[in-house]
Amino acid sequence: MMALIGMHHSCHPAKLCIPQNVSQIQMNSSSNYLAIQYKLALPRPIMSRRWNLTYREYSTCNEEYRLIPEANSINITSPNYPNVPPPHTECEWRVMAPRGELIDIKFFDDFHMNTKYCDREYVELFDGATALAKSLGKYCRTPPPLKTTQNLLYIHYLTDVSEPRAGFKVQLSIGKCGGTFTASSEIITSPGYPQPGAYPAHSECDYVISQPADTRIRLILLNINLPFNHNFPKSKDYLEIIPIIPAEVNETIPSVFVFGNATRGTQIDLNVNKAIIRFHTSARATLYHGFQIKFNRFSGQCHQEMEGVSGPITLSFPRRSFYSSYCRWKMTVPKGLRVRLEFLNMGDFEVQNESRSISFTIYNDHEMQSKILTFDMNSYDPNTIIQSSDNTMLVSIYIPTMTMPYRSLKAHYYSDSESFCPPNIDETKLEGRIDIGDWQPNFQQPYYCKAKINLNPSETLVFNISRFELKTLGGMPRVVNALSFRDNLVIASYRENLTQVLHPQSQPVGFWQIIQTDYERIVKLSMSYRRHACGGNYVVRDGLTIEQPDIRDIGYGAIMCVWSLNRPYYYGRTDAAFRLVGNFTFSDSCEREFILIKEQRWQTDAVKKLCRGEGEDTSLDYNLKHSRSFVVYQAESYVYSKTQFHFEAKKTIVCGSKTMVTFASTRVEVDRQTYRNNEECLWIFKAQRGFYLQVTFYGRFFVEHSENCSRDYVEIQHKEDGLWIPDVRYCGRDLPPIYNSSTNQIQIIFRTNENVTADGFSLFVRSHCSLVVNVTSSEVKTIYRPQNLPYRNLRTQCEYIFQSNEKDN
């Protein structure tokens, strides 16, 4: 709506005329549109008086409301409700509840909007103070009950039609925290988490988790930051986890209580598909963040994955079957701790037939490479300590045919002792050393250790394996790589003795692992690692540079940098290629300082080596031939002032490619960067028998213009009877027409001279089965039926047009 201030004369409503004794008047429009028309009737004498008019926006429905415990509810309506509002009305309301509270939203049933114009008449709600917040929905029909996730709400109402409907009435109130969750996995947090003191005081918040039948709920305590009183735990804030039992089940399951001293990572398995997490709060706790809990849905009990510091495990055996089966438990505890497993009721099971007894195999790792021990229900010793070497464990349970116990097997896993395995290598660790040997008691039995590696961008972590010694113990060994390194590009594994081997990693995430089995003994592993500020993982682009490390420390010592170059993928492109161009200067010998270029796989030999040598070229111009390349710089003693190299990636054209065009189009692109003088490139395209080729130019076309296109040009030829026959030649700036071949094989030639470069061209080639035949002689020609049609269940239409230039035909 608008407010007008101007001069007034009582000549007609809604008009401002020549003033009579009134110098100023204010008027309000009834909508957000206003038209002003000024008429001056001539030849009436022009008066010397002047007038002016000012306007501003105003609204009777733009308000801000604050909910408080004493006035915890308010009703908001559209203008004139339950009558119709003025046409073209726009309103906005902002509502604020106390900090840590939520807002319940309930619309009354008498909700009227024009559903035919839902984009022009609606009410939209936002979970915050502005329209930039997350939308809770845009509605032209009655919205369901809604709830914010914070203490702010923004409502926007618009009726941008000439005949609006009656509008709405909504009740806003301080909401009860909590909610209902039906996803298979989600994270539940207290209100306002992780802001200190944000969750409400003196409240009970219910978070209902509901899953499908025949599934169970697993809770993982990600963070519990609540006040705690050791003597009276329930006098402070705490969580109560209430399993919901179906009404037909005559059983009770006690609640699980989580207090402020709970350990992060604790896992709680509930043998139900519905539960309530009830958050009890007392006095306001201004220093505490609240809680963060993750829940997962999982089916059955045979295959289970547990993650946390400890947790119960229950196995209800499958029904009796004529087939044997396996069950697996995978456990993961925080890095730096070991998994310890304890069976709680193994003695309750009757002694079974030894030939059909349920057996257990325990492994240190989830890949079942490092076995700890094997036993069955008859040979189980309750005094045996079952413990992994690192933070993982896998239990494989073999259940023979017809041996399914009716009672459930119960166990519990813990992480109450430290692991002797090396820790993870995170972004903050610049260097370190690892020494493992059979003289250490922990490394005399089978073990498995795995450490994650995290790098910052533009870094290389280099392992220097000074000694790795293996000893075979005999027996029938299973092929296991005793020492391995892995990231998403490089896999390096070792099963033989090593001395002075360098292994670099330049990917953001990776790991290294070591495995000792019953058949091989790792006598010694001695290696160090060091992080270098160079290298990294890159997508190749025009202008990408590789240059010497900016490390100016005197006496820095040995260095190794790896740049992983990944060519960008263009669907159907035949011209996505790059070359490295630049210069280098080295000060040390060829054995002590050099650059290697490897293609496709890290394990392959280098295709090029750059180093210092008398009379040798110190420049590089190399075409990257594969989708992935590695550039490796290595020096025994790096000195910044004595080493220089700078290489740049330049986009180039792949000439001489041959492409089979099936049902997808293939593109060729030449741009200003790849349009060079004195070049000739050709591309050959072939379709299956019965298909023909169509070339379509698109976008900008600019090839140096000349008479008859004798300088730079694009030429299309078709192959007939083993010969390439020119069809058309293009140059200049006009976009060429669509070209259709008369055979199933063409070649496109792009040729330039030494004078001018231009913007180039873009085209795509596709196959089709239609043909236009120019009949010029009585010679018999064969048209083949299309082979290998796409989408056999769909209808394919081919058209064949025959035309002749002879009038008598």
Residue pairs with C-beta under 8 A, 6 or more apart in sequence:
1 28
1 29
1 30
1 31
1 32
1 57
1 58
1 59
1 60
1 86
1 89
2 28
2 29
2 32
2 34
2 55
2 56
2 57
2 58
3 26
3 27
3 28
3 29
3 55
3 56
3 57
3 58
4 26
4 27
4 28
4 29
4 34
4 53
4 54
4 55
5 24
5 25
5 26
5 53
5 54
5 55
6 16
6 24
6 25
6 27
6 51
6 52
6 53
6 54
7 16
7 19
7 22
7 23
7 24
7 25
7 51
8 16
8 17
8 19
8 22
8 24
8 25
9 16
9 17
9 18
9 19
9 20
9 22
10 17
10 20
11 17
14 27
16 25
16 51
16 53
18 47
18 49
19 49
19 51
28 58
30 86
30 87
31 86
31 87
31 88
31 89
32 88
32 89
32 90
33 88
34 55
36 53
40 46
59 90
59 91
60 79
61 78
61 79
61 89
61 91
61 92
61 93
61 157
62 91
62 92
62 93
63 93
63 94
64 93
64 94
64 95
64 96
65 74
65 76
65 93
65 94
65 95
65 96
65 172
66 95
66 96
66 97
67 73
67 74
67 95
67 96
67 97
67 98
67 101
67 103
67 172
67 173
67 174
68 98
69 98
69 174
72 173
72 174
73 171
73 172
73 173
73 174
74 95
74 171
74 172
74 173
75 169
75 170
75 171
75 172
76 93
76 155
76 169
76 170
76 172
77 167
77 168
77 169
77 170
78 85
78 89
78 91
78 123
78 157
78 159
78 166
78 167
78 168
78 169
79 85
79 86
79 89
79 91
79 167
80 86
80 167
81 166
81 167
81 168
81 169
82 110
82 166
82 167
82 169
83 166
84 163
84 164
84 165
84 166
84 167
85 159
85 164
85 167
86 164
87 159
87 161
87 162
87 163
87 164
88 159
88 160
88 161
88 162
89 157
89 158
89 159
89 164
90 156
90 157
90 158
90 159
90 160
91 155
91 156
91 157
91 158
92 154
92 155
92 156
92 157
93 154
93 155
93 157
94 129
94 152
94 153
94 154
94 155
95 103
95 152
95 153
95 154
95 155
95 172
96 129
96 151
96 152
96 153
97 103
97 151
97 152
97 174
97 175
98 151
98 174
98 200
99 151
99 192
99 197
99 198
100 151
100 191
100 192
100 197
100 198
100 199
100 200
100 201
101 151
101 174
101 175
101 177
101 191
101 200
102 147
102 148
102 149
102 150
102 151
102 174
102 175
102 176
102 177
102 191
103 147
103 148
103 151
103 152
103 153
103 172
103 173
103 174
103 175
104 145
104 146
104 147
104 172
104 173
104 174
104 175
104 176
105 125
105 136
105 143
105 145
105 146
105 147
105 148
105 153
105 170
105 171
105 172
106 145
106 146
106 170
106 171
106 173
107 142
107 143
107 168
107 169
107 170
107 171
108 168
108 169
108 170
108 171
109 142
110 166
110 168
110 169
111 141
111 142
111 143
111 168
111 169
112 165
112 166
112 167
112 168
113 121
113 122
113 123
113 139
113 140
113 141
113 159
113 165
113 167
113 168
114 120
114 121
114 140
114 159
114 161
114 163
114 164
114 165
115 140
115 141
117 140
117 160
117 161
118 138
118 140
120 158
120 159
120 160
120 161
121 140
121 158
121 159
121 160
121 161
121 164
121 165
122 138
122 139
122 140
122 157
122 158
123 138
123 139
123 140
123 143
123 155
123 156
123 157
123 158
123 168
123 170
124 131
124 135
124 137
124 138
124 139
124 155
124 156
124 157
125 135
125 136
125 137
125 139
125 143
125 146
125 153
125 154
125 155
125 156
126 132
126 133
126 134
126 135
126 136
126 153
126 154
126 155
126 156
127 133
127 134
127 135
127 136
127 148
127 149
127 150
127 152
127 153
128 134
128 150
128 152
128 153
128 154
129 152
129 154
130 154
131 154
131 156
133 152
133 154
136 146
136 148
137 143
137 146
147 175
147 179
148 175
149 191
150 191
150 192
151 192
153 172
155 170
157 167
157 168
159 165
159 167
176 203
176 205
176 206
177 190
177 191
177 199
177 200
177 203
177 205
177 279
178 205
178 206
178 207
178 208
178 279
179 207
179 208
180 208
180 210
181 188
181 207
181 208
181 209
181 210
181 295
182 210
182 211
184 211
184 296
184 297
185 294
185 295
185 296
185 297
186 294
186 295
187 222
187 292
187 293
187 294
188 207
188 209
188 277
188 291
188 292
188 293
188 294
188 295
189 290
189 291
189 292
189 293
190 198
190 199
190 205
190 279
190 289
190 290
190 291
190 292
191 198
191 199
191 200
191 205
191 290
192 198
192 199
192 290
193 199
193 289
193 290
193 291
193 292
194 223
194 225
194 289
194 290
194 292
195 289
196 286
196 287
196 288
196 289
197 284
197 285
197 286
197 287
197 288
198 289
198 290
199 205
199 237
199 279
199 281
199 285
199 290
200 281
201 281
201 282
201 283
201 284
201 285
202 281
202 282
202 283
203 279
203 281
204 278
204 279
204 280
204 281
205 278
205 279
205 281
206 276
206 277
206 278
206 279
207 276
207 277
207 278
207 279
208 274
208 275
208 276
209 217
209 274
209 275
209 276
209 277
209 295
210 273
210 274
211 217
211 273
211 274
211 297
212 273
212 297
213 273
214 273
214 299
214 300
215 273
215 297
215 298
215 299
216 269
216 270
216 271
216 272
216 273
216 297
216 298
216 299
216 301
217 269
217 270
217 272
217 273
217 274
217 275
217 295
217 296
217 297
218 267
218 268
218 269
218 270
218 295
218 296
218 297
218 298
218 306
219 241
219 267
219 268
219 269
219 270
219 277
219 293
219 294
219 295
220 265
220 266
220 267
220 268
220 293
220 294
220 295
220 296
220 307
220 308
221 258
221 262
221 263
221 264
221 265
221 266
221 267
221 268
221 291
221 293
221 308
222 264
222 265
222 292
222 293
222 294
223 264
223 289
223 291
223 292
224 239
224 258
224 259
224 260
224 262
224 264
224 291
225 260
225 288
225 289
225 290
225 291
226 236
226 237
226 238
226 239
226 259
226 260
226 285
226 288
226 290
226 291
227 236
227 237
227 260
227 285
227 288
228 236
228 259
228 260
228 261
229 235
229 236
230 261
233 257
233 259
234 257
234 280
235 282
236 259
236 260
236 282
236 285
237 260
237 279
237 280
237 281
237 282
237 285
237 288
238 257
238 258
238 259
238 260
238 280
239 257
239 258
239 259
239 277
239 278
239 279
239 280
239 291
239 293
240 255
240 256
240 257
240 258
240 277
240 278
240 280
241 255
241 256
241 257
241 258
241 268
241 270
241 275
241 276
241 277
241 278
242 255
242 275
242 276
242 277
242 278
243 253
243 255
243 270
243 271
243 272
243 274
243 275
244 272
244 274
244 275
244 276
245 251
245 252
245 253
245 272
253 271
253 272
256 268
258 291
260 288
263 309
263 310
264 309
265 307
265 308
265 309
265 333
265 334
266 308
266 309
266 310
266 311
267 306
267 307
267 308
267 309
267 310
267 311
268 311
269 306
269 311
269 312
269 313
269 314
271 314
277 293
279 291
298 304
298 305
301 314
301 315
301 316
301 327
301 408
302 315
302 318
302 325
302 327
302 328
303 327
303 328
303 329
304 313
304 328
304 329
304 330
305 329
305 330
305 331
305 332
306 313
306 329
306 330
306 331
306 332
306 413
307 331
307 332
307 333
308 333
309 333
309 334
309 337
309 414
309 415
310 333
310 412
310 413
310 414
310 415
310 416
311 412
311 413
312 410
312 411
312 412
313 329
313 410
313 411
313 412
313 413
314 408
314 409
314 410
314 411
315 327
315 329
315 397
315 408
315 409
315 410
315 411
316 408
317 399
317 404
317 405
317 406
317 408
317 409
318 325
318 327
318 399
318 404
319 404
320 402
320 404
321 401
321 402
321 404
322 401
322 402
323 401
324 398
324 399
324 400
324 401
325 399
326 396
326 397
326 398
326 399
327 396
327 397
327 399
328 394
328 395
328 396
328 397
329 393
329 394
329 395
329 397
329 411
330 366
330 392
330 393
330 394
331 339
331 341
331 392
331 393
331 394
331 395
331 413
332 339
332 391
332 392
333 339
333 391
333 392
333 413
333 415
334 391
334 415
335 391
335 419
335 423
335 424
335 452
336 391
336 418
336 419
336 423
337 391
337 415
337 416
337 417
337 418
337 419
338 387
338 388
338 389
338 390
338 391
338 415
338 417
338 418
338 419
339 387
339 388
339 391
339 392
339 393
339 413
339 414
339 415
340 385
340 386
340 387
340 388
340 413
340 414
340 415
340 416
340 417
341 362
341 386
341 387
341 393
341 395
341 411
341 412
341 413
341 414
342 386
342 411
342 412
342 413
342 414
343 380
343 382
343 409
343 410
343 411
344 410
344 411
344 412
345 407
345 409
345 410
346 377
346 380
346 382
346 409
347 382
348 407
349 377
349 405
349 407
349 409
351 377
351 378
352 358
352 376
352 377
352 378
352 403
353 403
354 376
354 378
356 400
356 401
356 402
356 403
357 376
357 377
357 378
357 400
357 403
358 376
358 377
358 397
358 398
358 399
358 400
358 403
358 405
359 374
359 375
359 376
359 377
359 397
359 398
360 374
360 375
360 376
360 380
360 395
360 396
360 397
360 398
361 368
361 371
361 373
361 374
361 395
361 396
361 398
362 371
362 372
362 373
362 374
362 386
362 393
362 394
362 395
362 396
363 369
363 370
363 371
363 372
363 393
363 394
363 395
363 396
363 448
364 370
364 371
364 372
364 388
364 389
364 390
364 392
364 393
364 446
364 447
364 448
365 390
365 392
365 394
365 448
365 450
365 515
366 392
366 394
368 394
368 396
369 448
369 478
369 480
369 515
369 517
370 389
370 446
370 447
370 448
370 480
370 515
370 516
370 517
371 446
371 517
371 518
372 386
372 387
372 388
372 393
372 446
373 384
373 386
375 381
375 384
387 417
388 448
389 419
389 420
389 421
389 442
389 447
389 448
389 449
390 419
390 421
390 447
390 448
390 449
390 450
391 415
391 419
391 421
392 448
392 450
393 413
419 449
420 440
420 442
420 443
421 447
421 449
421 450
421 451
422 434
422 436
422 449
422 451
423 451
424 451
424 452
424 453
424 454
425 432
425 451
425 452
425 453
425 454
425 461
425 529
426 452
426 454
427 454
427 455
427 456
429 531
430 530
430 531
431 528
431 529
431 530
431 531
432 528
432 529
433 527
433 528
433 529
434 525
434 526
434 527
434 528
434 529
435 524
435 525
435 526
436 443
436 449
436 514
436 522
436 524
436 525
436 526
437 443
437 522
437 523
437 524
437 525
437 526
438 444
438 521
438 522
438 523
438 524
443 516
443 522
445 516
446 516
446 517
446 518
447 515
447 516
448 513
448 514
448 515
448 516
449 513
449 514
449 515
450 511
450 512
450 513
451 511
451 512
451 513
452 509
452 510
452 511
453 461
453 487
453 505
453 509
453 510
453 511
453 512
454 508
454 509
455 461
455 505
455 506
455 507
455 508
455 509
455 510
455 531
455 536
457 508
457 536
458 533
458 534
458 535
458 536
459 506
459 531
459 532
459 533
459 534
459 535
459 536
460 504
460 505
460 506
460 531
460 532
460 534
460 535
460 536
460 560
460 561
460 562
461 504
461 505
461 506
461 529
461 530
461 531
461 532
462 502
462 503
462 504
462 505
462 529
462 530
462 532
462 560
463 485
463 502
463 503
463 504
463 505
463 512
463 527
463 528
463 529
464 500
464 501
464 502
464 527
464 528
464 529
464 530
465 483
465 494
465 498
465 499
465 500
465 501
465 502
465 503
465 525
465 526
465 527
466 499
466 500
466 526
466 527
466 528
467 498
467 499
467 524
467 525
467 526
467 527
468 483
468 494
468 497
468 498
468 499
468 501
468 522
468 524
468 525
468 526
468 527
469 497
469 522
469 523
469 524
469 525
470 482
470 495
470 496
470 497
470 520
470 521
470 522
470 523
471 520
471 521
471 522
471 523
472 519
472 520
472 521
473 518
473 519
473 520
473 521
474 519
475 518
475 519
476 519
477 517
477 519
477 520
478 517
478 519
479 495
480 495
480 515
480 517
480 520
481 493
481 494
481 495
481 515
482 494
482 495
482 514
482 515
482 516
482 520
482 522
483 493
483 494
483 495
483 512
483 513
483 514
483 525
484 491
484 492
484 493
484 494
484 512
484 513
485 491
485 492
485 493
485 503
485 505
485 510
485 511
485 512
486 492
486 510
486 511
486 512
486 513
487 505
487 507
487 509
487 510
487 511
488 507
488 509
488 510
489 507
489 537
489 564
489 602
489 628
490 505
490 507
490 510
490 602
492 503
492 602
492 603
494 501
502 560
502 634
504 535
504 560
504 561
504 562
504 632
505 562
506 535
506 536
506 537
506 561
506 562
506 563
506 564
507 537
507 564
508 537
514 522
514 525
516 522
532 549
532 551
532 559
532 560
532 561
533 549
533 550
533 551
534 549
534 551
534 559
534 561
534 633
535 561
535 562
535 563
535 564
535 633
536 563
536 564
537 564
537 566
538 544
538 563
538 564
538 565
538 566
539 566
539 567
539 568
540 565
540 566
540 567
540 568
540 578
540 624
540 649
541 568
541 649
542 578
542 649
542 650
542 651
542 673
543 648
543 649
543 650
544 565
544 648
544 649
545 646
545 647
545 648
545 649
546 563
546 580
546 582
546 631
546 645
546 646
546 647
546 648
546 649
547 645
547 646
547 647
548 633
548 640
548 643
548 644
548 645
548 646
549 559
549 561
549 633
549 638
549 640
550 640
551 559
551 638
551 640
552 640
552 641
556 637
556 638
556 639
556 640
557 637
557 638
558 635
558 636
558 637
558 638
559 633
559 634
559 635
559 638
560 632
560 633
560 634
561 632
561 633
561 634
562 630
562 631
562 632
563 630
563 631
563 632
564 628
564 629
564 630
565 624
565 628
565 629
565 630
565 631
565 649
566 627
566 628
567 576
567 577
567 578
567 624
567 626
567 627
567 628
567 629
568 576
569 576
569 627
570 576
570 667
571 664
572 664
572 665
572 666
572 667
572 764
573 666
573 667
573 668
573 669
574 654
574 657
574 659
574 666
574 667
574 668
574 683
575 653
575 654
575 667
575 668
575 669
575 670
575 674
576 654
577 623
577 624
577 651
577 652
577 653
577 654
578 623
578 624
578 649
578 650
578 651
578 652
579 621
579 622
579 623
579 624
579 649
579 650
579 652
580 597
580 620
580 621
580 622
580 624
580 631
580 647
580 648
580 649
580 650
581 620
581 621
581 622
581 647
581 648
581 650
582 619
582 620
582 645
582 646
582 647
582 648
583 618
583 619
583 620
583 644
583 645
583 646
584 595
584 610
584 618
584 619
584 620
584 644
584 645
584 646
584 647
585 618
585 643
585 644
585 645
586 593
586 594
586 610
586 611
586 612
586 643
586 645
587 593
587 612
587 639
587 642
587 643
588 612
588 635
588 636
588 637
588 642
589 611
589 612
590 611
590 612
590 613
592 635
592 636
592 637
593 611
593 612
593 634
593 635
593 636
593 643
594 609
594 610
594 611
594 633
594 634
595 609
595 610
595 611
595 631
595 632
595 633
595 634
595 645
596 606
596 608
596 609
596 610
596 630
596 631
596 632
596 634
597 606
597 607
597 608
597 609
597 610
597 622
597 629
597 630
597 631
597 632
598 604
598 605
598 606
598 607
598 629
598 630
598 632
599 607
599 624
599 625
599 626
599 628
599 629
599 630
600 626
600 627
600 628
600 629
601 628
602 630
606 632
607 625
608 622
610 620
610 645
620 647
623 652
624 649
631 647
633 645
635 643
650 673
651 671
651 673
651 674
652 674
653 670
653 674
653 679
653 681
653 750
655 679
655 680
655 681
655 682
655 683
656 681
656 682
656 683
657 683
657 684
658 683
658 684
658 685
658 686
659 666
659 683
659 684
659 685
659 686
659 765
660 686
660 687
660 688
661 685
661 686
661 687
661 693
661 765
661 766
661 767
662 687
662 688
662 767
662 790
663 767
663 790
664 766
665 764
665 765
665 766
666 685
666 764
666 765
666 766
667 762
667 763
667 764
667 765
668 683
668 748
668 762
668 763
668 764
668 765
669 760
669 761
669 762
669 763
670 750
670 760
670 761
670 762
671 759
671 760
672 757
672 758
672 759
672 760
674 760
675 752
675 757
675 758
675 759
675 760
676 752
676 757
677 752
677 753
677 754
677 755
677 756
677 757
678 752
678 753
678 754
679 750
679 751
679 752
680 749
680 750
680 751
680 752
681 749
681 750
681 751
682 747
682 748
682 749
682 750
683 747
683 748
684 745
684 746
684 747
685 693
685 745
685 746
685 747
685 748
685 765
686 744
686 745
687 693
687 744
687 745
687 767
688 744
688 767
688 786
688 787
688 788
689 744
689 784
689 786
689 787
690 744
690 769
690 783
690 784
690 785
690 786
690 787
691 744
691 767
691 768
691 769
691 786
692 740
692 741
692 742
692 743
692 744
692 767
692 768
692 769
692 770
692 771
693 740
693 741
693 744
693 745
693 746
693 765
693 766
693 767
694 738
694 739
694 740
694 741
694 765
694 766
694 767
694 768
695 716
695 738
695 739
695 741
695 746
695 748
695 763
695 764
695 765
696 738
696 739
696 763
696 764
696 765
696 766
697 730
697 735
697 736
697 761
697 762
697 763
698 735
698 762
698 763
698 764
699 761
699 762
700 759
700 760
700 761
700 762
701 730
701 732
701 733
701 734
701 735
701 736
701 761
702 732
702 733
702 758
702 759
702 760
702 761
703 709
703 712
703 713
703 714
703 730
703 731
703 732
703 758
703 760
703 761
704 711
704 712
704 731
704 752
704 753
704 755
704 756
704 757
704 758
705 731
705 732
705 733
706 712
706 713
706 731
708 729
709 729
709 730
709 731
709 732
711 731
711 752
711 753
711 755
711 756
712 731
712 751
712 752
712 753
712 756
712 758
713 729
713 730
713 731
713 750
713 751
714 729
714 730
714 731
714 736
714 748
714 749
714 750
714 761
715 726
715 728
715 729
715 730
715 748
715 749
715 751
716 726
716 727
716 728
716 729
716 739
716 746
716 747
716 748
716 749
717 724
717 725
717 726
717 727
717 746
717 747
717 748
717 749
718 724
718 725
718 727
718 741
718 742
718 743
718 745
718 746
719 725
719 743
719 745
719 746
719 747
720 742
720 743
724 747
727 739
727 741
728 736
728 739
730 736
740 770
740 771
740 772
742 771
742 772
742 773
746 765
748 763
748 765
768 798
769 786
769 796
769 798
770 798
770 799
770 800
770 801
771 783
771 798
771 799
771 800
771 801
772 801
772 803
773 781
773 783
773 800
773 801
773 802
773 803
774 803
774 804
774 805
775 802
775 803
775 804
775 809
776 804
776 805
783 800
786 796
786 798
789 796
790 796
